[in-house]
Amino acid sequence: MVIGAGVVGLSIAWLLQHQGHRVTLVDPTGTGPQPPQAGSSAALGLLMARIYRRSSGRGWRLRQRSLELWTSWRQQLGAAGHPLPWRPGLLQLAADADAFAAQTRLAAERARRGLTLQPLAAETLAALSPCLPSGAVGGLFSPDDGQLDPLPAMAALRADAIERGLELVANGAGAIERQAGADRWRLALAGGGWLQTPWLVLSAGLGCPALLDPLGHHRPHVPVLGQALELQLPAGTPDPCQWPGSVSWGGVNLVPRPGGRLWLGATLEPPAGEPPLAQASAAELASLRDLGGSAPDWLRQATVLRHWQGLRARPHGAPAPLLEELEPGLLLASGHYRNGVLLAPATAEWVAERIAAGSGLSGISGSP
Ligand SMILES: Cc1cc2nc3c(=O)[nH]c(=O)nc-3n(C[C@H](O)[C@H](O)[C@H](O)COP(=O)(O)OP(=O)(O)OC[C@H]3O[C@@H](n4cnc5c(N)ncnc54)[C@H](O)[C@@H]3O)c2cc1C
């Protein structure tokens, strides 16, 4: 039984169902839209694996594995009639010479591993159309990273898993308890009734702490606000889909969309010691809109079609994500913070491996 049907829970349910398990997925939203504060349906879907600044540790391994798995999952889901919209390529811009030098070193390090990252000089960037934000002195292009549309991806995972027998329970999970004298977990549904299972996987994002606290497992999550805008570019603007991929600049991600549109997205961390933000201020939105003052004219003239926000679950005092077998048969897979879309497949694989191993207490440990 999997609790929570964001991209993480759906990935877990899909993989387990594929492997021949009988899976029940519990989420009050059922097949409908996620609640507004959920992360997955707000996400831009960038998969930043090769361009990750570290080259070892758990975070590195999970990212690389997830990128591989998304490639094979895209093929499998496409062959089953559920194609996943995917735009390859990611270009990270450097604001100063030091940042560009670090990018160049990272490219050399990746080359030694046989992985491609390409430093692009300012002259190469200047040739791109439409023109990039002003101020970049260089950039790093990753052809293997890219962008996956989260909503169609979730719909594809859900539809394929349902075709393979996934049971969806449109209800909230209330209390969970270990069934006395049996290797089973009992789950009280918010709408009444109980379900039982030998394996309970918690992938309810910010909903996890309330389910775990009564069991004595305190895993606080901090909600971190993410903002996004969809813009319609002025008629006659060259299509940003001609860029080699999505662009990352000064903490803002720019994702080219079909039909002359562009998504802009950014994370809003509260100042140190301040409570989490619930809403972006007008000034923060304006800064996102004009890329902190570096937006080119064509972007300033664009029309805002849509504004949305969502919450990223950041584990408090622990590296993201939380992958732990808390008790026999009770698995936690949450706190994916800024990379839940990327990390969903490797998370699902970890869950499947724990279930296959069938016993023993462990988590993926080590430095993030
Ligand atoms: C604006 C924005 C942009 C982002 N961009 C990216 C990106 O480019 N790339 C990337 O990899 N990540 C990105 N992220 C982060 C990513 O969205 C999250 O890490 C990811 O969505 C987490 O997925 P999840 O399934 O764990 O949680 P969620 O999507 O939050 O899903 C949790 C689910 O649990 C359910 N639930 C909660 N409580 C209960 C309960 N008691 N019983 C049953 N169900 C329950 C909820 O209804 C919800 O459907 C972005 C996030 C935001 C906000």
The ligand as an ORCA input file, in Angstrom:
! r2SCAN-3c Opt
* xyz 0 1
  C       7.216     25.465     -8.416
  C       7.947     24.147     -8.255
  C       8.848     23.740     -9.245
  C       9.526     22.512     -9.124
  N      10.358     22.127    -10.126
  C      10.965     20.913    -10.060
  C      11.792     20.475    -11.131
  O      11.993     21.201    -12.113
  N      12.374     19.242    -11.055
  C      12.179     18.428     -9.979
  O      12.722     17.299     -9.966
  N      11.392     18.826     -8.936
  C      10.801     20.048     -8.952
  N      10.021     20.476     -7.916
  C       9.968     19.643     -6.696
  C       8.993     18.516     -6.880
  O       7.792     19.042     -7.341
  C       8.768     17.766     -5.562
  O      10.008     17.351     -5.012
  C       7.900     16.546     -5.821
  O       6.727     16.926     -6.470
  C       7.565     15.794     -4.564
  O       6.644     14.795     -4.924
  P       5.821     13.979     -3.859
  O       5.072     12.943     -4.619
  O       6.738     13.526     -2.767
  O       4.866     15.041     -3.149
  P       3.541     15.771     -3.609
  O       3.505     16.035     -5.064
  O       3.391     16.942     -2.702
  O       2.403     14.700     -3.332
  C       2.018     14.315     -2.057
  C       0.651     13.655     -2.173
  O       0.327     13.088     -0.912
  C      -1.047     13.246     -0.692
  N      -1.294     13.165      0.754
  C      -0.878     14.027      1.719
  N      -1.335     13.607      2.917
  C      -2.012     12.438      2.692
  C      -2.709     11.528      3.532
  N      -2.783     11.705      4.864
  N      -3.308     10.468      2.953
  C      -3.231     10.252      1.627
  N      -2.580     11.082      0.783
  C      -1.980     12.156      1.322
  C      -1.397     14.607     -1.303
  O      -2.782     14.675     -1.642
  C      -0.477     14.633     -2.523
  O      -1.153     14.189     -3.688
  C       9.314     21.681     -7.991
  C       8.405     22.087     -7.003
  C       7.731     23.294     -7.134
  C       6.763     23.689     -6.051
*
